[in-house]
């Protein structure tokens, strides 16, 4: 009897890909049939809601991606937490130590020293939504600050270039992310809760698709976890060292990453 492949989705960002690659590499070793879909946030969750995708590796719940699954949450099983991501607004650690919270930037004398363009990633990401709200809520728009969407490379390259020049800038970021492997980035305190708090990167699956999983695959997605520190390291391997997803996944499964 032919097995119906599990339709698996991953968000089209590096840290999502490295964790998904490990799960998929394990599925390959046990013969779990699947087809992979890679999309930006909003498109991927739209496919999930339409049941074009059975599983997502993984959804950041509840803050960043919770709104995307709200209407199908009762039809969704939540399995393992792969890591515990959270969003930040960060500044390079070479900035004066008295810049420690977002409200410190509202001082006009301080604000004028910053690059007013806050370079982010795609519109559907939680950090993009949070950043627009922060700019408005703190009145930073009146000081000339604006949020700009772009690719992950736009965001990281802007930071790296500015860091080399010792410029003042804000980076809308998240942990785990490979920049923290190399650069000293100071998270700014945000007491109003506008950054969403700590999420759980969760493997989710439509309840009607669970029967597509083999017993070994089902056990694995209940148990597998990585943690933020490891995901940062794996993301660095992929983004900076140029290691392939397949090599990263195989090395992990061979217990060579600690």
C-alpha positions in Angstrom: 0.0 0.0 0.0 1.4 3.4 -1.1 2.0 5.9 1.8 0.5 9.4 1.4 3.4 11.8 1.8 3.3 14.2 4.7 3.2 17.8 3.4 5.7 19.7 5.5 6.3 23.4 5.6 9.3 25.5 6.7 9.6 29.3 6.8 12.0 30.6 4.3 14.6 31.8 6.8 18.0 30.2 7.7 17.3 29.3 11.3 14.0 27.7 10.4 15.8 25.7 7.7 18.6 24.4 9.8 16.3 23.0 12.4 13.9 21.6 9.8 16.8 20.0 8.0 17.6 17.9 11.0 14.0 16.7 11.4 13.8 15.8 7.7 17.2 14.1 7.8 15.9 11.8 10.5 12.7 11.2 8.6 14.9 10.1 5.7 16.6 7.5 7.9 13.3 5.9 8.9 11.6 6.1 5.6 9.0 8.7 6.5 7.5 9.9 3.3 7.1 13.7 2.9 7.1 16.7 0.5 8.7 20.0 1.6 7.2 23.4 1.1 9.3 26.5 1.7 7.5 29.9 1.9 7.5 33.3 3.6 5.6 33.4 6.9 2.2 34.5 5.7 2.1 32.3 2.6 3.2 29.2 4.6 0.5 29.7 7.3 -2.1 30.4 4.6 -1.3 27.0 3.1 -1.5 25.4 6.5 -5.0 26.9 7.1 -6.1 25.7 3.7 -4.7 22.2 4.6 -2.3 22.3 1.7 0.4 21.7 4.3 0.0 19.2 7.1 2.9 20.2 9.4 5.0 23.2 10.1 8.6 23.0 11.6 8.1 25.1 13.7 5.6 27.8 14.5 6.6 30.5 17.0 3.8 30.4 19.6 2.0 32.2 21.0 3.3 35.7 20.2 4.9 35.8 16.7 2.8 33.3 14.7 -0.2 32.6 17.0 -2.5 34.9 15.0 -1.8 32.8 11.8 -3.2 29.6 13.3 -5.9 31.0 15.5 -8.8 30.0 13.2 -7.5 26.4 12.9 -6.0 26.0 16.4 -8.7 23.5 17.5 -7.7 21.4 14.5 -4.0 21.5 15.4 -1.8 19.2 17.5 1.3 20.9 19.1 4.3 18.6 19.6 7.9 19.3 20.6 9.4 22.7 21.4 12.5 22.9 19.2 13.8 26.1 20.9 12.5 29.1 22.7 12.9 32.2 20.5 12.2 35.8 21.5 12.4 39.1 19.7 14.5 42.1 20.6 15.4 45.5 19.6 19.2 45.6 19.9 22.0 48.1 19.6 25.8 47.4 19.2 27.4 47.1 22.6 29.9 49.8 21.8 27.1 52.4 22.4 27.1 54.1 25.8 25.9 51.9 28.6 23.2 54.4 29.6 21.3 53.4 26.4 19.7 50.3 27.9 16.0 50.6 27.2 13.9 51.7 24.2 12.7 54.8 26.0 16.3 56.1 26.2 16.2 56.6 22.4 13.2 59.0 22.7 15.6 61.7 24.1 16.1 64.0 21.1 19.8 64.5 21.8 20.3 60.7 21.7 17.9 60.1 18.8 19.8 62.4 16.5 22.9 60.2 16.7 21.1 57.1 15.3 20.5 56.0 11.8 16.8 56.6 11.6 16.1 53.7 9.2 15.5 50.5 11.1 16.2 47.7 8.6 14.1 44.7 9.2 13.1 41.5 7.4 9.9 40.5 5.6 6.5 42.0 6.5 5.0 38.8 7.8 7.5 38.2 10.6 6.5 38.9 14.1 9.5 41.2 14.7 8.4 43.4 11.8 4.9 43.7 13.2 6.3 44.4 16.7 8.8 47.0 15.4 6.1 49.1 13.6 4.1 49.1 16.8 7.1 50.1 18.9 7.9 53.1 16.6 4.4 54.3 16.9 3.9 53.6 20.6 7.1 55.3 21.7 6.6 58.3 19.3 9.9 57.4 17.5 8.2 58.3 14.2 8.0 61.9 15.3 11.8 61.8 15.7 12.3 60.5 12.2 12.6 56.8 12.8 11.0 54.5 10.2 10.9 50.7 9.8 12.0 49.2 6.4 11.2 45.7 5.3 13.6 43.6 3.3 15.4 40.3 3.2 17.3 38.7 6.0 20.5 39.7 4.2 19.4 43.3 4.1 18.9 43.3 7.8 22.1 41.5 8.8 24.4 43.2 6.2 23.1 46.6 7.4 24.1 45.8 10.9 27.5 44.3 10.0 28.4 47.3 7.8 27.3 49.7 10.5 29.2 47.8 13.2 32.4 48.0 11.2 32.0 51.8 11.1 30.9 52.0 14.7 27.7 53.7 13.7 24.6 54.1 16.0 21.8 51.9 14.8 18.9 49.7 16.0 18.6 46.2 14.8 15.2 44.4 15.1 16.3 40.9 15.8 15.6 37.7 17.6 17.3 34.9 19.4 18.5 32.4 18.2 20.2 34.2 15.3 23.8 33.8 14.0 24.9 37.4 14.6 25.0 36.7 18.3 27.7 34.1 17.6 30.1 36.9 16.5 28.8 40.3 17.6 28.1 41.9 21.0 24.5 43.1 20.7 22.8 44.7 23.6 19.0 43.9 23.9 17.1 47.0 24.8 14.6 46.7 27.7 11.0 47.0 26.6 8.7 46.9 29.7 5.4 47.4 27.8 5.4 43.9 26.3 5.5 45.1 22.7 8.1 42.5 21.7 5.8 39.6 22.5 7.8 37.8 25.1 9.3 34.4 24.8 7.8 32.0 22.3 8.1 28.3 21.7 9.2 27.1 18.3 6.6 24.4 18.0 6.1 21.5 15.6 2.4 21.7 14.7 0.4 19.3 12.6 -3.2 19.1 11.4 -5.0 16.5 13.5 -6.3 14.8 10.4 -2.7 14.3 9.1 -1.3 12.5 12.1 -2.1 9.1 10.5 0.5 10.0 7.8 3.3 9.6 10.4 5.1 6.4 11.1 5.3 5.4 14.8 9.0 6.4 14.9 8.3 9.8 13.2 5.5 10.5 15.7 7.8 9.6 18.7 10.6 11.8 17.3 8.4 15.0 16.8 7.2 14.5 20.4 10.8 14.3 21.8 13.1 16.3 19.6 14.5 19.6 21.0 17.6 21.7 20.2 17.7 24.9 22.4 18.7 28.4 21.4 22.4 28.1 21.8 22.7 25.2 19.4 20.4 26.8 16.8 22.6 29.9 16.9 25.6 27.7 16.2 23.9 25.8 13.4 22.7 29.0 11.9 26.2 30.4 11.9 27.5 27.2 10.3 25.0 27.6 7.5 25.0 31.4 7.0 28.7 32.3 7.7 30.7 29.1 7.2 28.7 28.0 4.2 28.0 24.5 5.4 25.1 22.8 3.6 21.9 22.0 5.3 22.4 18.3 4.5 25.9 18.3 6.1 24.7 20.2 9.1 21.8 17.8 9.6 23.9 14.7 9.1 26.6 15.9 11.5 24.0 16.6 14.1 22.5 13.1 13.8 26.0 11.7 14.1 26.3 13.5 17.4 29.2 15.7 16.3 27.5 19.0 17.3 27.3 19.6 21.0 
